[in-house]
Amino acid sequence: MENIDTCVSFLSAKAAQAVARASRARLATHGVTPFQYAVLQVLWEEDGQSGAQLGNRLFADSATITGVLDRLEKLGLVVRRADAADRRVNLIFLTADGRRRQAELQAVMDGLNDEVAQHFGEQAPLLWALLEKLATFSPGERNGNV
């Protein structure tokens, strides 16, 4: 490697920081963080999931999920209810306000996606495909060293 600017780790982190900065700025005016938005989005897709399910879907540990759910609950966007089948498990449900905020928050993130797509022009579909592939990359996989 000639310099840091050709290192995939550095470049992917730099790109992630740029997108995270843009996400934070856009969502801050709506009172949520990008990760809170991600939790809400997963609940909009399927309401009534456990914290463990949310953590698995978003690749987050239980402490992170618990903290985010605490904040979303204080914002009045979600509620926790004991699972009727297993009272040791809390299921997370959107409140009426949490459901009501879906269109506005998705529009914010759709706007960011559109802005990135415009920046890349006709290469945007390739970018999305490569990001999906990178997100599932497992080091050593090619050589069977997983």
C-alpha beads as a LAMMPS data file, in Angstrom:
LAMMPS data file: protein, C-alpha beads

146 atoms
145 bonds

1 atom types
1 bond types

-500.0 500.0 xlo xhi
-500.0 500.0 ylo yhi
-500.0 500.0 zlo zhi

Masses

1 110.0

Atoms # bond

1 1 1 0.000 0.000 0.000
2 1 1 1.454 3.313 -1.069
3 1 1 -0.446 5.494 1.400
4 1 1 -3.457 5.552 3.685
5 1 1 -5.689 6.884 0.893
6 1 1 -5.554 3.485 -0.828
7 1 1 -6.460 1.495 2.307
8 1 1 -9.963 -0.021 2.151
9 1 1 -10.344 0.291 5.912
10 1 1 -9.569 4.016 5.836
11 1 1 -11.686 4.721 2.756
12 1 1 -14.722 2.801 4.001
13 1 1 -14.497 4.492 7.415
14 1 1 -14.158 7.917 5.772
15 1 1 -17.205 7.225 3.579
16 1 1 -19.198 5.965 6.573
17 1 1 -18.293 9.114 8.516
18 1 1 -19.477 11.354 5.671
19 1 1 -22.811 9.547 5.425
20 1 1 -23.214 9.448 9.223
21 1 1 -22.543 13.212 9.441
22 1 1 -25.146 13.913 6.766
23 1 1 -27.657 11.561 8.437
24 1 1 -27.117 13.135 11.867
25 1 1 -27.585 16.653 10.502
26 1 1 -30.788 15.801 8.650
27 1 1 -32.352 13.746 11.445
28 1 1 -31.331 16.120 14.262
29 1 1 -33.997 18.603 13.186
30 1 1 -36.521 15.805 13.766
31 1 1 -35.163 14.898 17.202
32 1 1 -33.735 11.453 16.423
33 1 1 -30.307 9.994 15.730
34 1 1 -29.440 7.787 12.759
35 1 1 -29.409 4.670 14.965
36 1 1 -32.753 5.592 16.536
37 1 1 -34.082 5.993 13.001
38 1 1 -32.719 2.533 12.123
39 1 1 -34.542 0.973 15.093
40 1 1 -37.761 2.757 14.096
41 1 1 -37.348 1.616 10.484
42 1 1 -37.006 -2.027 11.574
43 1 1 -40.148 -1.632 13.705
44 1 1 -42.021 -0.027 10.798
45 1 1 -41.106 -3.127 8.810
46 1 1 -42.290 -5.437 11.607
47 1 1 -43.689 -4.073 14.859
48 1 1 -43.527 -6.021 18.127
49 1 1 -39.974 -7.362 18.016
50 1 1 -37.793 -8.162 20.997
51 1 1 -34.665 -6.189 21.797
52 1 1 -32.618 -9.247 20.812
53 1 1 -34.299 -9.372 17.401
54 1 1 -33.610 -5.678 16.869
55 1 1 -29.987 -6.134 17.911
56 1 1 -29.528 -9.060 15.524
57 1 1 -31.043 -7.146 12.619
58 1 1 -28.956 -4.018 13.295
59 1 1 -25.740 -5.779 14.399
60 1 1 -25.833 -4.105 17.817
61 1 1 -25.192 -5.501 21.283
62 1 1 -27.898 -5.645 23.933
63 1 1 -26.504 -2.674 25.917
64 1 1 -26.639 -0.451 22.827
65 1 1 -30.169 -1.557 21.954
66 1 1 -31.340 -1.061 25.552
67 1 1 -29.977 2.492 25.634
68 1 1 -31.552 3.400 22.299
69 1 1 -34.885 1.899 23.346
70 1 1 -34.743 3.854 26.624
71 1 1 -34.323 7.087 24.653
72 1 1 -37.019 6.202 22.112
73 1 1 -39.372 5.365 24.976
74 1 1 -38.653 8.759 26.611
75 1 1 -39.408 10.415 23.264
76 1 1 -42.765 8.620 23.271
77 1 1 -42.039 6.726 20.049
78 1 1 -41.998 3.156 21.401
79 1 1 -43.315 1.166 24.353
80 1 1 -42.139 -2.083 25.881
81 1 1 -44.667 -4.808 26.660
82 1 1 -44.062 -8.200 28.225
83 1 1 -44.342 -11.056 25.746
84 1 1 -47.457 -13.092 26.609
85 1 1 -45.580 -16.293 25.684
86 1 1 -42.504 -15.462 27.787
87 1 1 -42.881 -12.731 30.409
88 1 1 -39.071 -12.495 30.713
89 1 1 -38.978 -10.964 27.207
90 1 1 -40.127 -7.451 26.368
91 1 1 -41.516 -6.777 22.930
92 1 1 -41.069 -3.333 21.445
93 1 1 -44.057 -1.623 19.843
94 1 1 -44.404 1.686 18.083
95 1 1 -46.668 4.231 19.734
96 1 1 -49.157 6.207 17.659
97 1 1 -46.559 8.999 17.481
98 1 1 -43.896 6.490 16.389
99 1 1 -46.136 5.320 13.543
100 1 1 -47.103 8.884 12.659
101 1 1 -43.437 9.914 12.266
102 1 1 -42.718 7.216 9.672
103 1 1 -43.448 9.254 6.539
104 1 1 -41.517 12.338 7.680
105 1 1 -38.437 10.417 8.797
106 1 1 -38.387 8.134 5.784
107 1 1 -38.642 11.209 3.551
108 1 1 -35.551 12.641 5.249
109 1 1 -33.530 9.490 4.625
110 1 1 -34.958 9.031 1.123
111 1 1 -33.695 12.558 0.431
112 1 1 -30.195 11.576 1.545
113 1 1 -30.314 8.415 -0.577
114 1 1 -31.445 10.512 -3.561
115 1 1 -28.645 13.025 -2.992
116 1 1 -26.030 10.266 -2.915
117 1 1 -27.583 8.656 -6.005
118 1 1 -27.446 11.986 -7.859
119 1 1 -23.804 12.408 -6.857
120 1 1 -22.953 9.033 -8.403
121 1 1 -25.291 9.339 -11.372
122 1 1 -25.633 6.194 -13.445
123 1 1 -23.078 4.458 -11.198
124 1 1 -25.446 4.680 -8.172
125 1 1 -26.935 1.174 -8.628
126 1 1 -23.395 -0.215 -8.742
127 1 1 -22.525 1.677 -5.541
128 1 1 -25.518 0.175 -3.720
129 1 1 -24.648 -3.321 -4.968
130 1 1 -21.019 -2.944 -3.889
131 1 1 -22.017 -1.569 -0.474
132 1 1 -24.331 -4.552 0.060
133 1 1 -21.514 -6.896 -0.908
134 1 1 -19.021 -5.079 1.353
135 1 1 -21.503 -5.192 4.254
136 1 1 -21.512 -8.995 4.066
137 1 1 -17.744 -9.354 3.554
138 1 1 -16.139 -11.941 5.776
139 1 1 -12.300 -11.774 5.933
140 1 1 -10.619 -14.979 4.812
141 1 1 -13.812 -16.235 3.162
142 1 1 -12.253 -16.469 -0.293
143 1 1 -9.563 -18.834 0.938
144 1 1 -11.884 -20.883 3.106
145 1 1 -10.333 -19.418 6.274
146 1 1 -13.556 -18.277 7.887

Bonds

1 1 1 2
2 1 2 3
3 1 3 4
4 1 4 5
5 1 5 6
6 1 6 7
7 1 7 8
8 1 8 9
9 1 9 10
10 1 10 11
11 1 11 12
12 1 12 13
13 1 13 14
14 1 14 15
15 1 15 16
16 1 16 17
17 1 17 18
18 1 18 19
19 1 19 20
20 1 20 21
21 1 21 22
22 1 22 23
23 1 23 24
24 1 24 25
25 1 25 26
26 1 26 27
27 1 27 28
28 1 28 29
29 1 29 30
30 1 30 31
31 1 31 32
32 1 32 33
33 1 33 34
34 1 34 35
35 1 35 36
36 1 36 37
37 1 37 38
38 1 38 39
39 1 39 40
40 1 40 41
41 1 41 42
42 1 42 43
43 1 43 44
44 1 44 45
45 1 45 46
46 1 46 47
47 1 47 48
48 1 48 49
49 1 49 50
50 1 50 51
51 1 51 52
52 1 52 53
53 1 53 54
54 1 54 55
55 1 55 56
56 1 56 57
57 1 57 58
58 1 58 59
59 1 59 60
60 1 60 61
61 1 61 62
62 1 62 63
63 1 63 64
64 1 64 65
65 1 65 66
66 1 66 67
67 1 67 68
68 1 68 69
69 1 69 70
70 1 70 71
71 1 71 72
72 1 72 73
73 1 73 74
74 1 74 75
75 1 75 76
76 1 76 77
77 1 77 78
78 1 78 79
79 1 79 80
80 1 80 81
81 1 81 82
82 1 82 83
83 1 83 84
84 1 84 85
85 1 85 86
86 1 86 87
87 1 87 88
88 1 88 89
89 1 89 90
90 1 90 91
91 1 91 92
92 1 92 93
93 1 93 94
94 1 94 95
95 1 95 96
96 1 96 97
97 1 97 98
98 1 98 99
99 1 99 100
100 1 100 101
101 1 101 102
102 1 102 103
103 1 103 104
104 1 104 105
105 1 105 106
106 1 106 107
107 1 107 108
108 1 108 109
109 1 109 110
110 1 110 111
111 1 111 112
112 1 112 113
113 1 113 114
114 1 114 115
115 1 115 116
116 1 116 117
117 1 117 118
118 1 118 119
119 1 119 120
120 1 120 121
121 1 121 122
122 1 122 123
123 1 123 124
124 1 124 125
125 1 125 126
126 1 126 127
127 1 127 128
128 1 128 129
129 1 129 130
130 1 130 131
131 1 131 132
132 1 132 133
133 1 133 134
134 1 134 135
135 1 135 136
136 1 136 137
137 1 137 138
138 1 138 139
139 1 139 140
140 1 140 141
141 1 141 142
142 1 142 143
143 1 143 144
144 1 144 145
145 1 145 146
